[in-house]
Amino acid sequence: MQEAWLQLRCPDCTKHWEATPTDLPSPDTQFSCDGCGAERSLSEFMKTARDLELLREFHA
């Protein structure tokens, strides 16, 4: 099985990075940006709708 990489983007400072679904908590978990410290639901850090969909499928 090929490993998925999800694209994340901070809604406050616009920092971009990638992570695998296994490295991330569920989409509704509070998450903090390493760049600026902004704290929001992880789902708000997903760069695309497809990234959010893949994360939700992984944590279903």
C-alpha distance matrix in Angstrom:
0.0 3.8 6.4 9.3 12.8 15.7 19.2 22.1 25.8 28.8 31.2 34.1 33.7 31.0 29.1 25.5 22.5 18.7 16.7 13.3 13.6 13.6 16.7 18.5 20.7 21.1 22.4 26.0 26.3 28.9 27.4 29.5 29.2 29.6 31.8 34.4 33.9 33.6 32.4 30.9 28.3 24.8 24.4 27.2 25.3 22.5 23.3 22.2 22.1 18.5 17.6 19.6 18.1 14.5 16.1 18.1 15.2 13.5 17.0 18.1
3.8 0.0 3.8 6.5 9.7 12.9 16.1 19.2 22.8 25.9 28.4 31.3 30.7 27.9 25.9 22.3 19.3 15.5 14.0 11.1 12.2 12.8 15.3 17.1 19.8 20.4 21.3 25.0 25.3 27.5 25.7 27.4 26.8 27.1 28.9 31.7 31.5 31.2 30.4 29.0 26.7 23.1 22.7 25.1 22.9 20.0 20.4 19.6 20.0 16.4 15.3 17.9 16.8 13.2 14.9 17.4 15.1 13.5 17.1 18.7
6.4 3.8 0.0 3.8 6.7 10.0 13.3 16.1 19.8 22.7 25.4 28.1 27.5 24.9 22.7 19.3 16.1 12.3 10.4 7.4 8.8 9.5 11.6 13.6 16.4 17.4 18.4 22.1 22.0 24.1 22.1 23.7 23.2 23.4 25.4 28.1 27.9 27.7 26.8 25.7 23.5 19.8 19.8 22.1 19.7 17.2 17.9 17.6 18.3 15.0 13.2 15.6 15.2 11.4 12.4 15.4 13.7 11.5 14.9 17.1
9.3 6.5 3.8 0.0 3.8 6.5 9.9 12.9 16.5 19.6 22.0 25.0 24.6 21.8 20.0 16.5 13.6 9.9 8.5 5.9 7.1 9.2 10.9 11.9 14.8 15.4 15.7 19.5 19.8 21.7 19.7 21.4 20.7 21.5 23.2 25.7 25.5 25.0 24.2 22.8 20.6 16.9 16.5 18.7 16.4 13.6 14.2 13.8 14.5 11.4 9.4 12.1 11.9 8.4 9.6 12.8 11.7 10.1 13.4 15.7
12.8 9.7 6.7 3.8 0.0 3.8 6.7 9.6 13.2 16.3 19.0 21.7 21.1 18.2 16.3 12.8 9.9 6.2 5.5 4.7 7.1 9.7 10.0 10.8 14.1 15.1 15.0 18.7 18.7 20.0 17.6 18.7 17.6 18.2 19.7 22.3 22.4 22.0 21.6 20.5 18.8 15.1 15.0 16.6 13.8 11.3 11.6 12.1 13.6 11.1 8.4 11.4 12.4 9.4 9.9 13.5 13.5 11.9 14.6 17.3
15.7 12.9 10.0 6.5 3.8 0.0 3.8 6.5 10.1 13.2 15.5 18.5 18.3 15.4 14.0 10.7 8.5 5.5 5.4 5.8 6.9 10.3 10.1 9.6 12.5 13.1 12.2 15.8 16.1 17.2 14.9 16.2 15.1 16.4 17.7 19.9 19.9 19.0 18.6 17.2 15.5 11.9 11.5 12.9 10.2 7.6 8.1 8.8 10.5 8.7 5.4 8.2 10.1 7.9 7.9 11.5 12.4 11.4 13.5 16.2
19.2 16.1 13.3 9.9 6.7 3.8 0.0 3.8 6.9 10.3 12.7 15.6 15.0 11.9 10.7 7.3 6.1 4.6 6.8 8.9 10.3 13.5 12.4 11.6 14.4 15.0 13.4 16.6 16.8 17.2 14.5 15.1 13.4 14.8 15.3 17.4 18.0 17.1 17.3 16.1 15.1 11.7 11.3 11.6 8.5 6.3 5.5 7.4 10.3 9.5 6.5 9.2 11.8 10.7 10.6 13.9 15.4 14.8 16.5 19.2
22.1 19.2 16.1 12.9 9.6 6.5 3.8 0.0 3.8 6.8 9.4 12.1 11.9 9.2 8.2 5.7 5.4 5.8 7.6 10.3 11.2 14.1 12.3 10.8 13.1 13.9 11.9 14.6 14.5 14.2 11.3 11.6 9.8 11.7 12.3 14.0 14.4 13.3 13.6 12.6 12.2 9.1 9.3 8.8 5.2 4.6 4.9 8.2 10.9 11.4 8.1 9.5 12.9 12.4 11.2 14.2 16.5 15.8 16.7 19.5
25.8 22.8 19.8 16.5 13.2 10.1 6.9 3.8 0.0 3.8 6.2 8.7 8.4 5.6 5.5 4.6 6.6 8.7 11.0 14.0 14.9 17.7 15.6 13.8 15.7 16.4 13.9 15.9 15.8 14.7 11.9 11.3 8.9 11.1 10.6 11.7 12.8 11.4 12.5 11.8 12.3 10.2 10.3 8.4 5.2 6.2 5.3 9.1 12.2 13.5 10.9 11.8 15.4 15.6 14.4 16.9 19.5 19.2 19.8 22.4
28.8 25.9 22.7 19.6 16.3 13.2 10.3 6.8 3.8 0.0 3.8 5.4 5.7 4.7 5.3 6.8 8.9 11.5 13.2 16.3 16.8 19.3 16.8 14.6 15.9 16.7 14.3 15.4 14.9 12.9 10.1 8.9 6.4 9.2 8.4 8.6 9.6 7.7 9.4 9.3 10.9 9.7 10.6 7.9 5.4 8.3 8.4 12.1 14.6 16.4 13.8 13.8 17.6 18.1 16.3 18.5 21.5 21.1 21.0 23.7
31.2 28.4 25.4 22.0 19.0 15.5 12.7 9.4 6.2 3.8 0.0 3.8 6.2 5.6 8.2 9.8 12.4 14.7 16.4 19.2 19.3 22.0 19.8 17.2 17.9 18.0 15.0 15.6 15.7 13.7 11.8 10.9 9.2 12.4 11.3 10.3 11.2 8.3 9.8 9.0 10.8 10.6 10.7 7.1 6.5 9.2 9.1 12.2 14.3 16.9 14.9 14.4 18.0 19.3 17.7 19.2 22.5 22.6 22.3 24.6
34.1 31.3 28.1 25.0 21.7 18.5 15.6 12.1 8.7 5.4 3.8 0.0 3.8 5.8 8.2 11.1 13.9 16.8 18.6 21.7 22.0 24.3 21.7 19.3 20.0 20.5 17.8 17.9 17.5 14.8 12.7 10.8 8.9 11.6 9.7 7.7 9.2 6.7 9.4 9.9 12.7 13.1 13.9 10.4 9.6 12.7 12.6 15.9 18.1 20.6 18.5 18.0 21.7 22.8 20.9 22.6 25.9 25.8 25.3 27.7
33.7 30.7 27.5 24.6 21.1 18.3 15.0 11.9 8.4 5.7 6.2 3.8 0.0 3.9 5.6 9.1 12.1 15.5 17.8 21.2 22.2 24.4 21.5 19.7 21.0 22.1 19.7 20.3 19.5 16.9 14.2 11.7 8.6 10.2 7.4 6.4 9.3 8.2 11.5 12.7 15.3 14.9 16.0 12.8 11.0 13.8 13.1 16.7 19.5 21.5 19.1 19.4 23.1 23.7 22.0 24.2 27.2 26.7 26.6 29.4
31.0 27.9 24.9 21.8 18.2 15.4 11.9 9.2 5.6 4.7 5.6 5.8 3.9 0.0 3.8 6.3 9.8 13.0 15.7 19.1 20.2 22.8 20.3 18.6 20.3 21.1 18.6 19.9 19.5 17.5 14.7 12.9 9.7 11.4 9.1 9.4 11.9 10.6 13.2 13.5 15.4 14.2 14.7 11.7 9.5 11.4 9.9 13.5 16.6 18.4 16.2 17.0 20.6 21.1 19.9 22.2 25.0 24.7 25.1 27.7
29.1 25.9 22.7 20.0 16.3 14.0 10.7 8.2 5.5 5.3 8.2 8.2 5.6 3.8 0.0 3.8 6.9 10.5 13.2 16.8 18.5 20.6 17.8 16.7 19.0 20.4 18.4 20.1 19.2 17.2 13.9 11.8 8.2 8.9 6.8 8.6 11.1 10.9 13.4 14.2 15.9 14.1 15.2 13.0 9.8 11.6 10.6 14.3 17.6 18.7 16.0 17.2 20.7 20.5 19.2 22.0 24.5 23.7 24.2 27.2
25.5 22.3 19.3 16.5 12.8 10.7 7.3 5.7 4.6 6.8 9.8 11.1 9.1 6.3 3.8 0.0 3.8 7.2 10.4 13.9 15.9 18.3 15.8 15.1 17.8 19.1 17.3 19.6 19.0 17.8 14.4 13.2 9.9 10.6 9.6 11.9 13.8 13.5 15.2 15.4 16.2 13.7 14.4 12.8 9.3 9.9 8.4 12.0 15.4 15.9 13.2 15.0 18.3 17.7 16.8 19.9 22.0 21.2 22.2 25.2
22.5 19.3 16.1 13.6 9.9 8.5 6.1 5.4 6.6 8.9 12.4 13.9 12.1 9.8 6.9 3.8 0.0 3.8 6.9 10.6 13.0 15.0 12.6 12.5 15.6 17.4 16.3 19.0 18.0 17.3 13.8 13.0 10.2 10.3 10.5 13.4 14.6 14.8 15.9 16.1 16.3 13.2 14.3 13.8 10.0 10.0 9.5 12.6 15.8 15.5 12.3 14.4 17.4 16.1 15.0 18.5 20.2 18.9 20.1 23.3
18.7 15.5 12.3 9.9 6.2 5.5 4.6 5.8 8.7 11.5 14.7 16.8 15.5 13.0 10.5 7.2 3.8 0.0 3.8 7.1 9.8 12.0 10.1 10.5 14.0 15.7 15.1 18.2 17.5 17.6 14.4 14.4 12.4 12.7 13.7 16.6 17.1 17.1 17.5 17.2 16.6 13.1 13.9 14.3 10.7 9.7 9.7 12.0 14.7 13.6 10.3 12.7 15.2 13.3 12.5 16.2 17.4 15.8 17.4 20.6
16.7 14.0 10.4 8.5 5.5 5.4 6.8 7.6 11.0 13.2 16.4 18.6 17.8 15.7 13.2 10.4 6.9 3.8 0.0 3.8 6.6 8.2 6.4 7.3 11.0 13.1 13.2 16.4 15.4 16.1 13.2 13.9 12.9 13.1 15.1 17.8 17.5 17.7 17.3 16.9 15.8 12.0 13.3 14.6 11.3 10.3 11.5 13.4 15.3 14.0 10.3 12.2 14.4 11.9 10.5 14.2 15.2 13.0 14.5 17.9
13.3 11.1 7.4 5.9 4.7 5.8 8.9 10.3 14.0 16.3 19.2 21.7 21.2 19.1 16.8 13.9 10.6 7.1 3.8 0.0 3.8 5.3 5.4 6.9 10.4 12.1 13.0 16.4 15.7 17.2 14.9 16.4 15.9 16.4 18.6 21.2 20.6 20.5 19.6 18.8 17.0 13.2 14.1 16.2 13.5 11.9 13.5 14.4 15.6 13.6 10.2 11.9 13.2 10.1 8.9 12.5 12.8 10.2 12.1 15.4
13.6 12.2 8.8 7.1 7.1 6.9 10.3 11.2 14.9 16.8 19.3 22.0 22.2 20.2 18.5 15.9 13.0 9.8 6.6 3.8 0.0 3.8 5.4 5.2 7.8 8.9 10.1 13.6 13.2 15.4 13.8 16.1 16.5 17.6 20.1 22.1 20.9 20.4 18.9 17.5 15.1 11.5 12.1 15.0 13.0 11.3 13.7 14.2 14.4 12.5 9.4 10.0 10.9 7.9 5.9 9.1 9.5 6.7 8.3 11.7
13.6 12.8 9.5 9.2 9.7 10.3 13.5 14.1 17.7 19.3 22.0 24.3 24.4 22.8 20.6 18.3 15.0 12.0 8.2 5.3 3.8 0.0 3.8 5.6 7.8 9.8 12.1 15.1 14.1 16.3 14.8 17.0 17.7 18.2 21.2 23.3 21.9 21.9 20.1 19.3 17.0 13.7 14.9 17.8 15.8 14.7 17.2 17.9 18.2 16.3 13.2 13.6 14.3 11.2 9.1 11.7 11.7 8.1 9.1 12.6
16.7 15.3 11.6 10.9 10.0 10.1 12.4 12.3 15.6 16.8 19.8 21.7 21.5 20.3 17.8 15.8 12.6 10.1 6.4 5.4 5.4 3.8 0.0 3.8 7.0 10.1 12.0 14.7 12.9 14.4 12.3 13.9 14.4 14.6 17.7 19.9 18.5 18.9 17.4 17.1 15.5 12.1 14.2 16.5 14.1 13.7 16.2 17.7 18.6 17.2 13.7 14.1 15.8 13.1 10.5 13.4 14.3 11.1 11.5 15.2
18.5 17.1 13.6 11.9 10.8 9.6 11.6 10.8 13.8 14.6 17.2 19.3 19.7 18.6 16.7 15.1 12.5 10.5 7.3 6.9 5.2 5.6 3.8 0.0 3.8 6.7 8.3 10.9 9.3 11.0 9.3 11.6 12.7 13.8 16.8 18.4 16.7 16.4 14.6 13.8 11.8 8.5 10.7 13.2 11.2 11.1 14.2 15.7 16.2 15.5 11.9 11.5 13.5 11.6 8.3 10.8 12.6 9.9 9.5 13.3
20.7 19.8 16.4 14.8 14.1 12.5 14.4 13.1 15.7 15.9 17.9 20.0 21.0 20.3 19.0 17.8 15.6 14.0 11.0 10.4 7.8 7.8 7.0 3.8 0.0 3.8 6.5 8.2 6.4 8.9 8.5 11.7 13.7 15.3 18.5 19.4 17.1 16.5 13.9 12.7 10.3 7.8 10.1 13.0 12.1 12.4 15.9 17.1 17.0 16.7 13.5 12.0 13.8 12.6 8.8 10.1 12.3 10.0 8.1 11.6
21.1 20.4 17.4 15.4 15.1 13.1 15.0 13.9 16.4 16.7 18.0 20.5 22.1 21.1 20.4 19.1 17.4 15.7 13.1 12.1 8.9 9.8 10.1 6.7 3.8 0.0 3.8 5.6 5.6 9.1 9.8 13.5 15.6 17.9 20.7 21.2 18.9 17.6 14.7 12.6 9.3 7.5 8.4 11.9 12.0 11.8 15.5 16.1 15.1 15.1 12.5 10.2 11.5 11.0 7.3 7.2 9.9 8.6 5.9 8.8
22.4 21.3 18.4 15.7 15.0 12.2 13.4 11.9 13.9 14.3 15.0 17.8 19.7 18.6 18.4 17.3 16.3 15.1 13.2 13.0 10.1 12.1 12.0 8.3 6.5 3.8 0.0 3.8 5.6 8.3 9.1 12.6 14.4 17.3 19.5 19.8 17.8 15.8 13.1 10.3 6.7 5.0 4.8 8.4 9.2 9.0 12.7 13.2 12.1 12.9 10.5 7.5 9.6 10.2 6.8 6.5 10.1 9.9 8.0 10.2
26.0 25.0 22.1 19.5 18.7 15.8 16.6 14.6 15.9 15.4 15.6 17.9 20.3 19.9 20.1 19.6 19.0 18.2 16.4 16.4 13.6 15.1 14.7 10.9 8.2 5.6 3.8 0.0 3.8 6.5 8.8 12.5 15.0 18.1 20.3 19.9 17.5 15.2 11.9 9.0 5.4 6.0 6.4 9.1 10.8 11.6 15.3 15.9 14.7 16.1 14.0 10.7 12.7 13.8 10.5 9.5 13.1 13.1 10.4 12.0
26.3 25.3 22.0 19.8 18.7 16.1 16.8 14.5 15.8 14.9 15.7 17.5 19.5 19.5 19.2 19.0 18.0 17.5 15.4 15.7 13.2 14.1 12.9 9.3 6.4 5.6 5.6 3.8 0.0 3.8 6.2 9.9 13.0 15.6 18.3 17.9 15.1 13.5 10.1 8.2 5.5 5.8 8.2 10.3 11.1 12.6 16.3 17.7 17.1 18.2 15.5 12.9 15.2 15.5 11.8 11.7 15.1 14.1 11.4 13.8
28.9 27.5 24.1 21.7 20.0 17.2 17.2 14.2 14.7 12.9 13.7 14.8 16.9 17.5 17.2 17.8 17.3 17.6 16.1 17.2 15.4 16.3 14.4 11.0 8.9 9.1 8.3 6.5 3.8 0.0 3.8 7.0 10.3 13.2 15.6 14.8 11.7 10.1 6.5 5.4 4.5 5.9 9.0 9.7 10.3 12.9 16.3 18.3 18.4 19.9 17.0 14.7 17.5 18.0 14.4 14.8 18.3 17.3 15.0 17.5
27.4 25.7 22.1 19.7 17.6 14.9 14.5 11.3 11.9 10.1 11.8 12.7 14.2 14.7 13.9 14.4 13.8 14.4 13.2 14.9 13.8 14.8 12.3 9.3 8.5 9.8 9.1 8.8 6.2 3.8 0.0 3.8 6.9 9.6 12.1 11.9 9.2 8.1 5.5 5.5 5.8 5.2 8.9 9.1 8.3 11.2 14.3 16.8 17.6 18.9 15.6 14.0 17.3 17.3 13.9 15.2 18.5 17.2 15.5 18.5
29.5 27.4 23.7 21.4 18.7 16.2 15.1 11.6 11.3 8.9 10.9 10.8 11.7 12.9 11.8 13.2 13.0 14.4 13.9 16.4 16.1 17.0 13.9 11.6 11.7 13.5 12.6 12.5 9.9 7.0 3.8 0.0 3.8 6.3 8.7 8.3 5.5 5.4 4.3 6.6 8.6 8.1 11.6 10.8 9.3 12.6 15.0 18.1 19.6 20.9 17.6 16.6 20.1 19.9 16.8 18.5 21.7 20.3 19.0 22.1
29.2 26.8 23.2 20.7 17.6 15.1 13.4 9.8 8.9 6.4 9.2 8.9 8.6 9.7 8.2 9.9 10.2 12.4 12.9 15.9 16.5 17.7 14.4 12.7 13.7 15.6 14.4 15.0 13.0 10.3 6.9 3.8 0.0 3.8 5.3 5.8 4.8 5.3 6.6 8.7 10.8 9.7 12.6 11.1 8.7 11.9 13.4 17.0 19.1 20.4 17.0 16.7 20.4 20.2 17.4 19.7 22.7 21.4 20.7 23.9
29.6 27.1 23.4 21.5 18.2 16.4 14.8 11.7 11.1 9.2 12.4 11.6 10.2 11.4 8.9 10.6 10.3 12.7 13.1 16.4 17.6 18.2 14.6 13.8 15.3 17.9 17.3 18.1 15.6 13.2 9.6 6.3 3.8 0.0 3.8 6.0 5.7 8.2 9.8 12.3 14.3 12.9 15.9 14.7 11.9 14.7 15.9 19.6 22.0 22.8 19.3 19.5 23.0 22.3 19.6 22.2 24.9 23.1 22.6 26.1
31.8 28.9 25.4 23.2 19.7 17.7 15.3 12.3 10.6 8.4 11.3 9.7 7.4 9.1 6.8 9.6 10.5 13.7 15.1 18.6 20.1 21.2 17.7 16.8 18.5 20.7 19.5 20.3 18.3 15.6 12.1 8.7 5.3 3.8 0.0 3.8 6.1 8.2 11.0 13.5 16.0 14.8 17.3 15.4 12.6 15.5 15.9 19.7 22.4 23.5 20.3 20.7 24.4 23.9 21.7 24.3 27.1 25.6 25.4 28.7
34.4 31.7 28.1 25.7 22.3 19.9 17.4 14.0 11.7 8.6 10.3 7.7 6.4 9.4 8.6 11.9 13.4 16.6 17.8 21.2 22.1 23.3 19.9 18.4 19.4 21.2 19.8 19.9 17.9 14.8 11.9 8.3 5.8 6.0 3.8 0.0 3.8 5.6 9.1 11.9 15.0 14.8 17.2 14.8 12.9 16.3 16.9 20.6 23.1 24.7 21.7 21.6 25.3 25.4 22.9 25.1 28.2 27.0 26.4 29.5
33.9 31.5 27.9 25.5 22.4 19.9 18.0 14.4 12.8 9.6 11.2 9.2 9.3 11.9 11.1 13.8 14.6 17.1 17.5 20.6 20.9 21.9 18.5 16.7 17.1 18.9 17.8 17.5 15.1 11.7 9.2 5.5 4.8 5.7 6.1 3.8 0.0 3.8 6.2 9.7 12.8 13.0 15.9 14.0 12.5 16.1 17.5 21.1 23.0 24.7 21.5 20.9 24.6 24.6 21.7 23.6 26.9 25.5 24.4 27.5
33.6 31.2 27.7 25.0 22.0 19.0 17.1 13.3 11.4 7.7 8.3 6.7 8.2 10.6 10.9 13.5 14.8 17.1 17.7 20.5 20.4 21.9 18.9 16.4 16.5 17.6 15.8 15.2 13.5 10.1 8.1 5.4 5.3 8.2 8.2 5.6 3.8 0.0 3.8 6.6 10.1 10.9 13.3 10.9 10.2 14.0 15.5 18.8 20.5 22.6 19.7 18.7 22.4 22.9 20.2 21.7 25.1 24.3 23.1 25.9
32.4 30.4 26.8 24.2 21.6 18.6 17.3 13.6 12.5 9.4 9.8 9.4 11.5 13.2 13.4 15.2 15.9 17.5 17.3 19.6 18.9 20.1 17.4 14.6 13.9 14.7 13.1 11.9 10.1 6.5 5.5 4.3 6.6 9.8 11.0 9.1 6.2 3.8 0.0 3.8 7.1 8.6 11.3 9.7 9.7 13.4 15.7 18.6 19.7 21.7 18.8 17.2 20.7 21.4 18.3 19.3 22.9 22.1 20.4 23.1
30.9 29.0 25.7 22.8 20.5 17.2 16.1 12.6 11.8 9.3 9.0 9.9 12.7 13.5 14.2 15.4 16.1 17.2 16.9 18.8 17.5 19.3 17.1 13.8 12.7 12.6 10.3 9.0 8.2 5.4 5.5 6.6 8.7 12.3 13.5 11.9 9.7 6.6 3.8 0.0 3.8 6.2 8.2 6.7 7.8 11.2 13.8 16.2 16.7 19.0 16.5 14.3 17.7 18.8 15.9 16.5 20.2 19.9 18.1 20.4
28.3 26.7 23.5 20.6 18.8 15.5 15.1 12.2 12.3 10.9 10.8 12.7 15.3 15.4 15.9 16.2 16.3 16.6 15.8 17.0 15.1 17.0 15.5 11.8 10.3 9.3 6.7 5.4 5.5 4.5 5.8 8.6 10.8 14.3 16.0 15.0 12.8 10.1 7.1 3.8 0.0 3.8 5.4 5.6 7.4 9.8 13.0 14.7 14.6 16.6 14.2 11.6 14.6 15.9 12.8 12.9 16.7 16.6 14.6 16.7
24.8 23.1 19.8 16.9 15.1 11.9 11.7 9.1 10.2 9.7 10.6 13.1 14.9 14.2 14.1 13.7 13.2 13.1 12.0 13.2 11.5 13.7 12.1 8.5 7.8 7.5 5.0 6.0 5.8 5.9 5.2 8.1 9.7 12.9 14.8 14.8 13.0 10.9 8.6 6.2 3.8 0.0 3.8 5.3 5.3 7.1 10.7 12.5 12.7 14.1 11.2 9.1 12.4 12.9 9.8 10.8 14.3 13.8 12.5 15.1
24.4 22.7 19.8 16.5 15.0 11.5 11.3 9.3 10.3 10.6 10.7 13.9 16.0 14.7 15.2 14.4 14.3 13.9 13.3 14.1 12.1 14.9 14.2 10.7 10.1 8.4 4.8 6.4 8.2 9.0 8.9 11.6 12.6 15.9 17.3 17.2 15.9 13.3 11.3 8.2 5.4 3.8 0.0 3.8 5.4 5.5 9.0 9.9 9.4 11.3 9.1 6.3 9.6 11.0 8.6 9.0 12.7 13.2 12.2 14.1
27.2 25.1 22.1 18.7 16.6 12.9 11.6 8.8 8.4 7.9 7.1 10.4 12.8 11.7 13.0 12.8 13.8 14.3 14.6 16.2 15.0 17.8 16.5 13.2 13.0 11.9 8.4 9.1 10.3 9.7 9.1 10.8 11.1 14.7 15.4 14.8 14.0 10.9 9.7 6.7 5.6 5.3 3.8 0.0 3.8 5.6 8.1 9.8 10.2 12.8 10.8 8.8 12.3 14.0 12.0 12.7 16.2 16.8 16.0 17.9
25.3 22.9 19.7 16.4 13.8 10.2 8.5 5.2 5.2 5.4 6.5 9.6 11.0 9.5 9.8 9.3 10.0 10.7 11.3 13.5 13.0 15.8 14.1 11.2 12.1 12.0 9.2 10.8 11.1 10.3 8.3 9.3 8.7 11.9 12.6 12.9 12.5 10.2 9.7 7.8 7.4 5.3 5.4 3.8 0.0 3.8 6.2 9.0 10.6 12.4 9.6 8.8 12.6 13.3 11.3 13.2 16.4 16.2 16.0 18.5
22.5 20.0 17.2 13.6 11.3 7.6 6.3 4.6 6.2 8.3 9.2 12.7 13.8 11.4 11.6 9.9 10.0 9.7 10.3 11.9 11.3 14.7 13.7 11.1 12.4 11.8 9.0 11.6 12.6 12.9 11.2 12.6 11.9 14.7 15.5 16.3 16.1 14.0 13.4 11.2 9.8 7.1 5.5 5.6 3.8 0.0 3.8 5.7 7.2 8.6 5.9 5.7 9.4 10.1 8.9 11.0 13.7 14.0 14.5 16.7
23.3 20.4 17.9 14.2 11.6 8.1 5.5 4.9 5.3 8.4 9.1 12.6 13.1 9.9 10.6 8.4 9.5 9.7 11.5 13.5 13.7 17.2 16.2 14.2 15.9 15.5 12.7 15.3 16.3 16.3 14.3 15.0 13.4 15.9 15.9 16.9 17.5 15.5 15.7 13.8 13.0 10.7 9.0 8.1 6.2 3.8 0.0 3.8 7.1 8.5 6.7 7.9 11.0 11.8 11.6 13.9 16.1 16.6 17.7 19.7
22.2 19.6 17.6 13.8 12.1 8.8 7.4 8.2 9.1 12.1 12.2 15.9 16.7 13.5 14.3 12.0 12.6 12.0 13.4 14.4 14.2 17.9 17.7 15.7 17.1 16.1 13.2 15.9 17.7 18.3 16.8 18.1 17.0 19.6 19.7 20.6 21.1 18.8 18.6 16.2 14.7 12.5 9.9 9.8 9.0 5.7 3.8 0.0 3.8 5.3 5.2 6.6 8.7 10.1 11.0 12.7 14.5 15.7 17.1 18.6
22.1 20.0 18.3 14.5 13.6 10.5 10.3 10.9 12.2 14.6 14.3 18.1 19.5 16.6 17.6 15.4 15.8 14.7 15.3 15.6 14.4 18.2 18.6 16.2 17.0 15.1 12.1 14.7 17.1 18.4 17.6 19.6 19.1 22.0 22.4 23.1 23.0 20.5 19.7 16.7 14.6 12.7 9.4 10.2 10.6 7.2 7.1 3.8 0.0 3.8 5.4 5.1 6.1 8.7 9.9 10.5 12.3 14.3 15.5 16.3
18.5 16.4 15.0 11.4 11.1 8.7 9.5 11.4 13.5 16.4 16.9 20.6 21.5 18.4 18.7 15.9 15.5 13.6 14.0 13.6 12.5 16.3 17.2 15.5 16.7 15.1 12.9 16.1 18.2 19.9 18.9 20.9 20.4 22.8 23.5 24.7 24.7 22.6 21.7 19.0 16.6 14.1 11.3 12.8 12.4 8.6 8.5 5.3 3.8 0.0 3.8 5.4 4.9 6.2 8.6 9.8 10.4 12.3 14.3 15.1
17.6 15.3 13.2 9.4 8.4 5.4 6.5 8.1 10.9 13.8 14.9 18.5 19.1 16.2 16.0 13.2 12.3 10.3 10.3 10.2 9.4 13.2 13.7 11.9 13.5 12.5 10.5 14.0 15.5 17.0 15.6 17.6 17.0 19.3 20.3 21.7 21.5 19.7 18.8 16.5 14.2 11.2 9.1 10.8 9.6 5.9 6.7 5.2 5.4 3.8 0.0 3.8 5.4 5.2 6.3 8.7 10.0 10.7 12.6 14.3
19.6 17.9 15.6 12.1 11.4 8.2 9.2 9.5 11.8 13.8 14.4 18.0 19.4 17.0 17.2 15.0 14.4 12.7 12.2 11.9 10.0 13.6 14.1 11.5 12.0 10.2 7.5 10.7 12.9 14.7 14.0 16.6 16.7 19.5 20.7 21.6 20.9 18.7 17.2 14.3 11.6 9.1 6.3 8.8 8.8 5.7 7.9 6.6 5.1 5.4 3.8 0.0 3.8 5.5 5.1 6.2 8.6 9.9 10.7 12.1
18.1 16.8 15.2 11.9 12.4 10.1 11.8 12.9 15.4 17.6 18.0 21.7 23.1 20.6 20.7 18.3 17.4 15.2 14.4 13.2 10.9 14.3 15.8 13.5 13.8 11.5 9.6 12.7 15.2 17.5 17.3 20.1 20.4 23.0 24.4 25.3 24.6 22.4 20.7 17.7 14.6 12.4 9.6 12.3 12.6 9.4 11.0 8.7 6.1 4.9 5.4 3.8 0.0 3.8 5.5 5.2 6.2 8.7 10.1 10.4
14.5 13.2 11.4 8.4 9.4 7.9 10.7 12.4 15.6 18.1 19.3 22.8 23.7 21.1 20.5 17.7 16.1 13.3 11.9 10.1 7.9 11.2 13.1 11.6 12.6 11.0 10.2 13.8 15.5 18.0 17.3 19.9 20.2 22.3 23.9 25.4 24.6 22.9 21.4 18.8 15.9 12.9 11.0 14.0 13.3 10.1 11.8 10.1 8.7 6.2 5.2 5.5 3.8 0.0 3.8 5.5 5.1 6.2 8.7 9.9
16.1 14.9 12.4 9.6 9.9 7.9 10.6 11.2 14.4 16.3 17.7 20.9 22.0 19.9 19.2 16.8 15.0 12.5 10.5 8.9 5.9 9.1 10.5 8.3 8.8 7.3 6.8 10.5 11.8 14.4 13.9 16.8 17.4 19.6 21.7 22.9 21.7 20.2 18.3 15.9 12.8 9.8 8.6 12.0 11.3 8.9 11.6 11.0 9.9 8.6 6.3 5.1 5.5 3.8 0.0 3.8 5.5 5.1 6.3 8.6
18.1 17.4 15.4 12.8 13.5 11.5 13.9 14.2 16.9 18.5 19.2 22.6 24.2 22.2 22.0 19.9 18.5 16.2 14.2 12.5 9.1 11.7 13.4 10.8 10.1 7.2 6.5 9.5 11.7 14.8 15.2 18.5 19.7 22.2 24.3 25.1 23.6 21.7 19.3 16.5 12.9 10.8 9.0 12.7 13.2 11.0 13.9 12.7 10.5 9.8 8.7 6.2 5.2 5.5 3.8 0.0 3.8 5.4 5.2 5.9
15.2 15.1 13.7 11.7 13.5 12.4 15.4 16.5 19.5 21.5 22.5 25.9 27.2 25.0 24.5 22.0 20.2 17.4 15.2 12.8 9.5 11.7 14.3 12.6 12.3 9.9 10.1 13.1 15.1 18.3 18.5 21.7 22.7 24.9 27.1 28.2 26.9 25.1 22.9 20.2 16.7 14.3 12.7 16.2 16.4 13.7 16.1 14.5 12.3 10.4 10.0 8.6 6.2 5.1 5.5 3.8 0.0 3.8 5.5 5.2
13.5 13.5 11.5 10.1 11.9 11.4 14.8 15.8 19.2 21.1 22.6 25.8 26.7 24.7 23.7 21.2 18.9 15.8 13.0 10.2 6.7 8.1 11.1 9.9 10.0 8.6 9.9 13.1 14.1 17.3 17.2 20.3 21.4 23.1 25.6 27.0 25.5 24.3 22.1 19.9 16.6 13.8 13.2 16.8 16.2 14.0 16.6 15.7 14.3 12.3 10.7 9.9 8.7 6.2 5.1 5.4 3.8 0.0 3.8 5.7
17.0 17.1 14.9 13.4 14.6 13.5 16.5 16.7 19.8 21.0 22.3 25.3 26.6 25.1 24.2 22.2 20.1 17.4 14.5 12.1 8.3 9.1 11.5 9.5 8.1 5.9 8.0 10.4 11.4 15.0 15.5 19.0 20.7 22.6 25.4 26.4 24.4 23.1 20.4 18.1 14.6 12.5 12.2 16.0 16.0 14.5 17.7 17.1 15.5 14.3 12.6 10.7 10.1 8.7 6.3 5.2 5.5 3.8 0.0 3.8
18.1 18.7 17.1 15.7 17.3 16.2 19.2 19.5 22.4 23.7 24.6 27.7 29.4 27.7 27.2 25.2 23.3 20.6 17.9 15.4 11.7 12.6 15.2 13.3 11.6 8.8 10.2 12.0 13.8 17.5 18.5 22.1 23.9 26.1 28.7 29.5 27.5 25.9 23.1 20.4 16.7 15.1 14.1 17.9 18.5 16.7 19.7 18.6 16.3 15.1 14.3 12.1 10.4 9.9 8.6 5.9 5.2 5.7 3.8 0.0
